[in-house]
Amino acid sequence: AVTNGSGFLASTAVCCDELFKLTLCTVVMVGYYVFRAPSAYPAVLPTADGEIPVADKVSSGKSLRGLIRFYYREVFGHGTREILKLALPALCYTIQKNCLYVAITHLEAAVYMVTYQ
């Protein structure tokens, strides 16, 4: 994402940074599923008292379907409120990162470092 033959677009740098973090987190989750998650990962989330209904203790094994089920539960299985608790700071961080790239293009390095601290 080159602009006028030099430099780069700040939005592209931030987007690539976020995609890298998403990829790294996905690799870590797949690694956890393959090496650490129990092979009988529950098909449903535990109830409020922590019990898994007996009829729903389905063994998914170490399969692609089990991995997708595991990923979905870990990312989306905790309710909308929990997702928003993470999404709002992530959005603020992304906006901050865009602002930092804009600031570094308009300020000298010494001024940027002093004001960023």
N, C-alpha and C positions, 0 to 999 in steps of 0.2 A: 504494500500500500504506500507507494511513493507519491509525494506531492511536489510538483514543479522540479523534479529531478533530484531533490535532496530531502532528507528527513522522512517522516512517516506520519500517518494519521493517528492521533491519540486514541480515537475510538477503536481503530483496528488493533492497536497494541493492547488495549484493555480487553477487547473481545478475545484475542489470542491468549491472554493471561488467564481469563476465566475458563476458556475451553481447555487449557492445559490443566488447570485445577480440577475441572470436572473429569477429565480423562484419568488423572492420577487417583482421584477418589474412587472412580469406578474400578480401576485396577486393584486398589487396596481392598475394596469390597469383594471382588471376585476372588482375590487371594484368601481373604478371610473365609469365604464360603467354601472354597476348595480344601483349605488346610485346617480350619478351626471349627466351622459350624458343624453341629451334630448332623449325622446323616438322616435322622428322623426329625427334620425341621418341621415345626407345627404348621398345619395348613391354615389355621386361623390364629388370630391374636388371643393371648390369654384374657380371661375375664377380669373384672375389677379386683377380684380377690386373688388373682395370679394363677388360677387354675385353667387348664386347657380342657375343654369338653372332650370326654372320652371318645365320642363318635367322630370327632374331628382330628384325632391324632393320626394323620395320614403320613406315611413315610414317602417323601418325595425323592429320596436318594440324591445322589450327586449327578443331576442331569441338568440340561439346559432349562427345562421347565422349572425345576427346583430352584435354579439360580435366578430366574426371572421372578419367581414367587418371593424368594428371599430379598432380592433387590427392591421389589415393590413394597414389601412390608417394612423394610428398613427406611425407605425414603418417604413413602406416603401413608404408612400404616398407623401413624400416631395422631392423626386428626388434623383438622385445618388449623386449629389454634397453635399447635406445635410447629407446623410448617411456617406459619406467619412469624413466629418467634425467631426463626432463622432467616426467613426471606427478607424481612424488613432491614435488619442490619447488613445483610449481603447487598441489598440495593443501595443503601447509604454508602457502603464501602466502594461500590462500583462508581457511584457519582463522585465520591472523593477522589478516586484514582483518576477519573477523567479530568477533574479540576487540577490535580497535581501535574498532569501532563501539559495542560494549558499554561499553568504557572511557570513550568520549567522552560517553555518556549518563549515566554515574555520577560523573564527575569534572568539576571546573571546568576551564576552558580552559587556564589557566596551569599547573596541575598536570599536565594531560594532555600539554602540549607538553614540559615538563621530563622527565617520565618516558618519553615516547616517544623522545626523543633519547638 
